[in-house]
């Protein structure tokens, strides 16, 4: 699809030619460039000074071998990545993903998105992302530890509390962050806030675990209220059963909604009585088993193999919180047909471009990931602040900051959309508001 501006279209063509076979990265760049059409018309200096050409090229890509020994004594070799995309407004910040699907294109797409998301939080953090094609599923704690230590043995050379501060993402939770942080501390002989999402006994922030899911609901609540609706009494479907999905379920329920379905990468459960979140947490976090176990203890619930059909369950609000491109055009049409009036992205880029177009065309309120799931990284930035101050805030203090950040973020995205003639389009609004701050900093630096 052509972008309606010759210069931006040329940038897109160069991105595709320079980064072949990386469709997720192309998808993320195309969405942002499409939103920038009215911006380059109003502010030609961004084109003249090469800001956009620089923005689509990572400042640095680090790619490395990660050898480790499994429980059978056999040497395994994975690949590690860190994409330091943009540091115009602060140290690189973004999670690490451990999943077999990880390759350079996925990390680039996530790192690119992170630039705008981090800018939108209003906090001084640049954009980066990293990870590995290592699959923690089915590995022993010892194997995960040896992998994480090997991963950090290389990564530590490139990160630091004022340079690049990684965090968790898919497959990287409290256990992995502990092993990574412990090894960094040992290698550098320093105790600094080099990672976020840390445990509470060694520098973690209260409310960081909950932040992405809670933040998603705070953002959605602002969007709903702006349109005379609310979570109260709504039926909600949430994909995933990891960190984001779990705390989205908890907060949506606290706001008076009934969550009737959740999933993992094998299938989904539908519970007409409302999901029992304590049971989900026990199965997924404590026992590390499959979500199919849920129906063994809940006779009214049903399990369906395959996670994509979760969107066939009628709901008022859909919160995709698993992975990229998990909700396609056909799923969007089903949601619309079933009367869904709001979709908010908890995962990164979970809706395909066809799905986003269909939802927006049908008047469904749509909250893009860049804005809606920014609560996680915002709270990571709050963790960095507490680490720098050698101080801790209470859960309530952090949660209060988070609520304010998500409210401001909604209004900034909404206002930017209106200012550039696209009122109500939060995709465009989030891209534009996130872009302007980074672009102005880049302009101030000259060509660097
Ligand atoms: P987790 O690893 O905790 O959970 C991921 C969930 O999604 C699991 O239920 C997993 O199932 C499922 N899943 C993973 N891959 C696939 C797939 N290919 N198909 C179907 N289901 C899948 O990750 P998070 O909750 O942290 O992250 C979820 C999403 O949210 C990601 O897109 C991430 O980038 C994004 N995000 C996360 C933030 C955070 O703070 N954690 C911040 C901002 C965005 P299974 O258990 O079977 O693996």
Boltz pocket constraint, residues with backbone or C-beta under 6 A from the ligand:
constraints:
  - pocket:
      binder: B
      contacts: [[A, 168], [A, 169], [A, 170], [A, 171], [A, 172], [A, 173], [A, 208], [A, 212], [A, 239], [A, 240], [A, 241], [A, 242], [A, 243], [A, 244], [A, 245], [A, 263], [A, 264], [A, 265], [A, 266], [A, 289], [A, 307], [A, 321], [A, 322], [A, 323], [A, 324], [A, 326], [A, 346], [A, 347], [A, 348], [A, 373], [A, 374], [A, 376], [A, 377]]
      max_distance: 6.0
